[in-house]
Amino acid sequence: MTRHGELGIALHRWRERMTPAEAGLPRAEPHPRPGAVPGSGSEAGSGNGSETGSGSEPGSGTGLRLTELARLTGLSEDYLARLEEGRATSPSVQVLTALARALCLSDDERGHLFLLAGQSPPGTGRVPDRVPASVRRLLGRLPGTPLGVHDAAWNLITWNPLWAALLGDPAAAPGRDRNAAWRHFTGVPGRITYTPEQEARFEAALVADLRAATVHYPTDVRLRFLIGELRRVSGRFAVLWNSRITGLHDTTVRTVRHPEAGSLTLECDTLTVPGCDLRITAYSAAPGTAAADRLELLDALGHDAGLTAAPGAAAETAPL
């Protein structure tokens, strides 16, 4: 068997073992084939040849479908199918990273994935960007709360539909513009407004987090480059960095100016996930307030339930 065939088998098995619930996705009701009698079992196995037995058919009860994996990775369903069939032969580091994150691979499995694809495994000391299945399940149970998951460098890696509805869809933003520190210190337009005191505390916490990340992940080239660029383009960041300021994220009030829902005054909490160095940012409003009503309206108007992952590999969705 060729290396590409082994890669496809491994991807297929990892996809089969993972349920939509573990990925933070709902499982849609089965869609019987035209003419099938409901409950007769005649709709089973109605997928096309490339999906047979893959857990991706509408009637399958376990495993991620290719459509669901495509949604989690930002890759096309056709490209994922060709990867599993061994017809796509040179997945990039960005593609492999997106797959490892979406499939919740362990560190050993992640290394094996890279080796099967003919790529060098990621070096040690890099900022982790994998969202464990337990965290995805937790986030999936809070559909009425805008939630975003950042890594230790404050790159947004996963968010739910209400986050996108409230703050704007991050999927449309370039990769660097999904970094909270870069957005803030370079003045990327956004919907959040701060009082001077709120802004000072937020900036101190961001800079302290990035400094801590350089200690924990000393060989992460992307992190070093981000900090170097921030020091170059933002005088404010450079002053704070050189001051060795300290700060913490605590519950704070932020005002979001939404183009349709108007102004929402919300509480913002940042939670750290032990063991994987993730930051979960959550917005909430007290029950019975105007902001709570507007959040409910945004939730009702919007989008299909589920988590979205940062694409990170949009160029790989086209045939190679």
C-alpha positions as CSV (number, residue, x, y, z in Angstrom):
1,M,0.0,0.0,0.0
2,T,1.3,3.5,-0.9
3,R,1.9,6.2,1.7
4,H,-1.1,8.1,0.3
5,G,-3.3,5.1,0.7
6,E,-2.3,4.8,4.4
7,L,-3.0,8.5,4.9
8,G,-6.5,8.0,3.5
9,I,-7.2,5.0,5.7
10,A,-6.0,6.9,8.8
11,L,-8.1,9.9,8.1
12,H,-11.1,7.7,7.5
13,R,-10.7,5.9,10.8
14,W,-10.2,9.1,12.8
15,R,-13.3,10.5,11.2
16,E,-15.3,7.4,11.9
17,R,-14.5,7.3,15.6
18,M,-15.5,10.9,16.2
19,T,-19.2,11.8,16.7
20,P,-20.8,15.1,15.7
21,A,-21.5,15.8,19.4
22,E,-17.8,15.5,20.2
23,A,-17.1,18.0,17.5
24,G,-19.8,20.4,18.8
25,L,-22.1,19.7,15.8
26,P,-25.7,18.6,15.8
27,R,-26.6,15.5,13.9
28,A,-29.3,16.2,11.3
29,E,-32.2,13.8,10.9
30,P,-31.7,11.1,8.3
31,H,-32.9,11.9,4.8
32,P,-34.4,8.8,3.1
33,R,-33.9,8.2,-0.6
34,P,-36.8,9.2,-2.9
35,G,-39.3,6.4,-2.8
36,A,-37.9,4.8,0.3
37,V,-40.4,3.6,2.9
38,P,-39.7,5.3,6.3
39,G,-38.7,2.8,8.9
40,S,-38.2,0.0,6.3
41,G,-34.4,0.3,6.4
42,S,-34.4,0.8,2.6
43,E,-32.8,4.2,2.9
44,A,-29.7,2.8,4.6
45,G,-26.5,2.7,2.5
46,S,-27.9,5.2,0.0
47,G,-24.7,7.2,-0.2
48,N,-22.5,7.4,-3.3
49,G,-19.7,5.0,-3.8
50,S,-17.0,7.1,-2.2
51,E,-19.0,7.3,1.0
52,T,-20.0,3.7,1.3
53,G,-19.6,2.5,4.9
54,S,-17.8,5.8,5.8
55,G,-20.2,7.0,8.4
56,S,-21.0,10.0,6.2
57,E,-24.3,8.9,4.7
58,P,-27.4,10.7,5.9
59,G,-28.6,7.6,7.6
60,S,-25.4,6.8,9.5
61,G,-25.7,7.1,13.2
62,T,-22.0,7.4,14.2
63,G,-18.9,9.2,12.9
64,L,-18.5,12.5,11.2
65,R,-19.8,12.9,7.7
66,L,-17.5,14.5,5.1
67,T,-19.8,17.5,5.0
68,E,-19.4,17.9,8.7
69,L,-15.6,17.6,8.6
70,A,-15.6,20.1,5.7
71,R,-17.5,22.5,7.9
72,L,-15.0,22.1,10.8
73,T,-11.9,22.4,8.7
74,G,-12.9,25.0,6.0
75,L,-11.8,22.5,3.3
76,S,-14.1,21.3,0.5
77,E,-16.0,18.1,0.8
78,D,-14.6,17.0,-2.6
79,Y,-11.0,17.6,-1.5
80,L,-11.5,15.6,1.7
81,A,-13.0,12.7,-0.2
82,R,-10.0,12.7,-2.6
83,L,-7.6,12.7,0.5
84,E,-9.4,9.7,1.9
85,E,-9.3,7.9,-1.5
86,G,-5.6,8.7,-2.0
87,R,-6.2,10.9,-5.0
88,A,-5.0,14.1,-3.4
89,T,-1.3,13.6,-2.7
90,S,0.3,16.6,-1.2
91,P,-1.7,18.2,1.6
92,S,0.0,21.3,3.0
93,V,0.9,22.0,6.6
94,Q,-2.1,24.3,6.9
95,V,-4.5,21.5,5.7
96,L,-2.9,18.9,8.1
97,T,-3.2,21.4,11.0
98,A,-6.8,22.0,10.2
99,L,-7.5,18.2,10.0
100,A,-5.7,17.4,13.3
101,R,-7.6,20.2,15.1
102,A,-11.0,19.2,13.8
103,L,-10.4,15.5,14.4
104,C,-9.1,16.2,18.0
105,L,-6.0,14.1,17.3
106,S,-3.6,13.5,20.2
107,D,0.0,14.7,19.9
108,D,1.2,11.3,18.8
109,E,-1.6,11.0,16.2
110,R,-0.9,14.5,14.9
111,G,2.8,13.5,14.4
112,H,1.7,10.3,12.6
113,L,-0.6,12.3,10.4
114,F,2.2,14.6,9.3
115,L,4.6,11.7,8.6
116,L,1.9,9.9,6.5
117,A,1.5,13.1,4.5
118,G,5.3,13.4,3.9
119,Q,5.6,16.5,6.1
120,S,7.8,17.1,9.1
121,P,5.8,16.9,12.3
122,P,5.3,20.3,14.1
123,G,8.2,21.1,16.4
124,T,7.9,21.1,20.1
125,G,7.4,24.4,21.9
126,R,4.7,25.7,19.5
127,V,1.4,27.3,20.6
128,P,-1.2,24.5,20.6
129,D,-4.3,25.1,18.6
130,R,-6.2,21.8,19.2
131,V,-9.7,22.1,20.8
132,P,-10.3,18.9,22.8
133,A,-13.6,17.1,22.3
134,S,-14.6,17.8,25.9
135,V,-14.3,21.5,25.2
136,R,-16.3,21.2,22.0
137,R,-19.0,19.4,23.9
138,L,-19.1,22.2,26.5
139,L,-19.4,24.9,23.9
140,G,-22.0,23.0,22.0
141,R,-24.3,23.1,25.1
142,L,-24.2,26.9,25.2
143,P,-25.9,27.9,22.0
144,G,-27.4,31.1,23.4
145,T,-24.0,32.5,24.4
146,P,-21.6,34.1,22.0
147,L,-18.4,32.1,22.3
148,G,-14.9,32.3,20.8
149,V,-11.9,30.1,21.5
150,H,-8.4,31.6,21.2
151,D,-5.1,30.0,21.5
152,A,-2.3,31.3,23.8
153,A,-1.2,33.8,21.1
154,W,-4.8,35.1,20.9
155,N,-5.5,33.6,17.5
156,L,-9.3,32.9,17.1
157,I,-9.5,29.2,16.2
158,T,-13.1,28.3,16.9
159,W,-16.4,30.2,17.3
160,N,-20.1,29.6,17.4
161,P,-22.7,31.2,15.1
162,L,-23.9,33.7,17.8
163,W,-20.3,35.0,18.1
164,A,-20.3,35.6,14.3
165,A,-23.7,37.2,14.4
166,L,-22.7,39.5,17.2
167,L,-19.2,40.5,16.3
168,G,-19.1,39.8,12.5
169,D,-18.1,36.6,10.8
170,P,-14.4,35.9,11.4
171,A,-14.3,33.4,8.5
172,A,-14.2,36.4,6.1
173,A,-11.2,37.9,7.8
174,P,-7.6,37.3,6.8
175,G,-5.7,35.0,9.2
176,R,-3.9,37.8,11.0
177,D,-7.1,39.8,11.4
178,R,-8.4,36.8,13.5
179,N,-5.8,37.6,16.1
180,A,-7.2,39.7,19.0
181,A,-4.0,41.5,19.8
182,W,-3.3,42.4,16.1
183,R,-6.8,43.6,15.6
184,H,-6.7,45.8,18.7
185,F,-3.3,47.4,18.5
186,T,-3.4,48.0,14.7
187,G,-6.9,49.5,14.7
188,V,-8.8,46.9,12.6
189,P,-12.4,48.1,12.6
190,G,-14.7,46.2,15.0
191,R,-17.9,46.5,16.8
192,I,-16.6,46.6,20.4
193,T,-16.1,49.9,22.2
194,Y,-14.2,50.5,25.4
195,T,-14.0,53.2,28.0
196,P,-10.3,54.3,28.6
197,E,-10.1,52.3,31.7
198,Q,-11.5,49.1,30.1
199,E,-9.1,49.6,27.2
200,A,-6.1,50.0,29.4
201,R,-6.9,46.8,31.4
202,F,-7.6,44.8,28.2
203,E,-4.3,45.9,26.6
204,A,-2.4,45.0,29.8
205,A,-3.9,41.6,29.9
206,L,-3.2,40.9,26.2
207,V,0.5,42.0,26.4
208,A,1.0,40.0,29.6
209,D,-0.5,36.9,27.9
210,L,1.7,37.2,24.9
211,R,4.8,37.6,27.1
212,A,3.8,34.5,29.0
213,A,3.3,32.7,25.7
214,T,6.9,33.4,24.6
215,V,8.1,31.8,27.8
216,H,5.9,28.7,27.4
217,Y,6.5,28.3,23.6
218,P,10.0,29.6,23.0
219,T,10.5,28.1,19.6
220,D,7.2,29.2,18.1
221,V,8.3,31.2,15.0
222,R,4.8,32.5,14.3
223,L,4.4,33.9,17.8
224,R,7.8,35.6,17.6
225,F,6.9,37.1,14.2
226,L,3.6,38.4,15.5
227,I,5.2,40.1,18.5
228,G,7.9,41.6,16.3
229,E,5.4,43.0,13.8
230,L,3.3,44.4,16.6
231,R,6.3,46.2,18.1
232,R,7.1,47.6,14.6
233,V,3.6,48.9,13.6
234,S,2.1,49.8,17.0
235,G,3.8,52.3,19.2
236,R,1.3,51.6,22.0
237,F,2.2,47.9,21.9
238,A,5.9,48.6,21.9
239,V,5.6,50.8,25.0
240,L,3.6,48.3,26.9
241,W,5.9,45.4,25.9
242,N,9.0,47.2,27.0
243,S,7.3,48.2,30.3
244,R,6.8,44.5,31.2
245,I,3.3,45.3,32.3
246,T,1.2,42.7,34.0
247,G,-2.5,42.2,33.8
248,L,-5.3,39.6,34.1
249,H,-8.6,39.0,32.3
250,D,-11.5,39.5,34.7
251,T,-15.2,40.0,34.2
252,T,-15.7,43.3,32.4
253,V,-18.5,45.2,30.7
254,R,-18.2,45.8,27.0
255,T,-20.4,47.7,24.6
256,V,-21.1,46.1,21.2
257,R,-22.5,48.3,18.5
258,H,-24.3,46.0,16.1
259,P,-25.4,47.4,12.7
260,E,-28.9,45.9,13.0
261,A,-29.5,45.1,16.7
262,G,-28.1,48.4,17.9
263,S,-26.0,48.9,21.1
264,L,-25.7,45.9,23.4
265,T,-24.0,46.3,26.8
266,L,-22.7,42.8,27.7
267,E,-20.5,41.2,30.3
268,C,-17.4,39.5,29.0
269,D,-15.6,36.7,30.7
270,T,-12.4,35.0,29.6
271,L,-11.9,31.4,30.8
272,T,-8.6,29.5,30.5
273,V,-8.7,25.8,29.7
274,P,-6.0,23.9,31.7
275,G,-3.8,21.5,29.8
276,C,-4.3,23.0,26.4
277,D,-3.7,26.7,27.0
278,L,-6.9,27.9,25.3
279,R,-8.9,31.0,26.2
280,I,-12.7,30.9,25.9
281,T,-14.3,34.3,25.6
282,A,-18.0,34.5,26.4
283,Y,-20.5,37.4,26.2
284,S,-23.7,37.4,28.3
285,A,-26.5,39.7,29.4
286,A,-28.6,39.7,32.6
287,P,-32.0,38.1,32.0
288,G,-34.8,40.5,31.3
289,T,-32.5,43.3,30.0
290,A,-32.7,44.9,26.6
291,A,-29.3,43.4,25.7
292,A,-30.6,39.9,26.5
293,D,-33.6,40.4,24.3
294,R,-31.3,41.5,21.4
295,L,-29.0,38.6,21.9
296,E,-32.0,36.2,21.6
297,L,-33.1,38.0,18.5
298,L,-29.6,37.6,16.9
299,D,-29.6,33.9,17.9
300,A,-33.0,33.4,16.3
301,L,-32.3,35.2,13.1
302,G,-28.9,33.7,12.4
303,H,-27.3,30.7,11.6
304,D,-27.3,26.9,11.9
305,A,-26.1,25.6,15.2
306,G,-22.6,24.3,15.6
307,L,-19.0,25.4,15.9
308,T,-17.0,26.9,13.1
309,A,-13.2,26.5,12.8
310,A,-10.9,29.1,11.4
311,P,-10.3,28.1,7.7
312,G,-6.6,28.7,7.7
313,A,-6.3,26.8,4.4
314,A,-8.8,28.3,2.0
315,A,-6.4,27.8,-0.9
316,E,-6.5,24.1,-0.4
317,T,-10.3,23.8,-1.1
318,A,-9.7,23.9,-4.8
319,P,-8.5,20.8,-6.6
320,L,-4.7,20.3,-6.4
